[in-house]
Amino acid sequence: MEDRVFAKVTWRLMPFMALLYVVAYLDRVNVSAAALTMNKDIGLTPELFGFGAGIFFLGYFLFEIPSNIILEKVGAHLWISRIMLTWGVVSMANAFVTGPHGFYVVRFLLGLAEAGFFPGMVFYLTTWFPSAVRARLVALFLAAVPLTNVIGTPISGLILQMEGFHHLHGWQWLFLIEGLPSLILGLVVLKWLPKGPAEAKWLNEEERAAIADALAEEPEQHHTEMLPMFRDARVWILSGIYFGLVVAQYGINFWLPMIVREMGFTILETTFVAAAPYLVTMFAMVLWSRSSDARRERVWHIAIAALAGAAGLIGAALLHAPLLVLTALTLALIGAYAAAAVFWTMPPAFLGGTAAAAGIALINSMGNLGGFFGPNIMGWLKQETGSFTAGLGALSLGMLLAAVLVVFIGRTITFAGRAAALERYTRLNA
């Protein structure tokens, strides 16, 4: 019964949740493709673009925790729908910016609008699935990030070819067209995502009971109330780990098209070449998370992936041949995203209830400040040095920080119920 129920829930929820994240991430990072022509039109230097790309995360930071607490109270279907409708409108507003200041305002508002989406989805998974299979499911959800770049970047390149159509620039059409799906899916969420297993009409009573029994067997978390969670040093250290990973992720994401462009490719070629590293990353991160679930080991799976990512960034900074640089950047992306997929199994190991909703949001919001610093570091060092070498080297420090901190904190988080979790993992994968 349990095997069948969780397979049914996975197929019902995960493809749709991944689709939502594809749309969310596309509206967050499509500015990197738009920048290939937009920067010149609205007067953005590398430093100004880096600041504008990163200011998204300041808005995201401010509203992250309140948003996730509201989600836990009112239900994922209502709040995720609100988030998507709001960010769709704001994302489309990017098409009408005319200078740096307007660009900053819209990017900041986009961060406010999207705050709570990702941690809300991670928290939502904890209400459906036991910890034994959670790393793999988080990885399937996070696979939407590289998938977005595999699909979205070439599509963005094609949309940019609409330059002059109905007197609009190609980058304006990019924001208008790619913001529309979030408005449509924001309405679909209301019908597709139930608040929890008890409200899922597509489950019968026996199936709901099987989910409830599996979740009841989970080890008791140390924190279920919000205030004690804030006093736990592990929450803040986890924020530091995620900060290091995000610095590298967004430092690469926002600048990869321009790194590739400087290799001599055309704008359309650039968008296709920049998508290739994400295709490899998508498969690698899912395989890595399956390894983590199978061994019920988290700490070294995060640390090794982070070290591999740091090595990739250092290699990209030192190498010169385009193929070797792209290979090194692919390794960096694999390391950053594989580490992040396993990372999100750690907070629920000692956080539950309201503490989990607020704690996951706190860790995500603090960590995502790395999304402000990563693009800014790259932009500033590009402006100062004329190349991406120093910036890529600086990003590697974030990955090294993550590796060191996760080994340090690993001794303080006990993944209780290891034997039971291994047994459940074996049974669910038989």
WOPE-V590758 format. One record per helix or strand of 3 or more residues. SS is the DSSP state (alpha for helix, beta for strand). FROM is the first residue (numbers start at 0). TO is the last residue. If there is no record, write none. Layout:
SS_FROM_TO + SS_FROM_TO
This chain:
alpha_1_28 + alpha_30_41 + alpha_45_73 + alpha_75_95 + alpha_99_113 + alpha_116_125 + alpha_130_159 + alpha_164_166 + alpha_169_191 + alpha_196_198 + alpha_204_215 + alpha_225_229 + alpha_232_252 + alpha_255_260 + alpha_266_294 + alpha_298_317 + alpha_321_342 + alpha_346_348 + alpha_352_366 + alpha_369_384 + alpha_388_409 + alpha_417_427
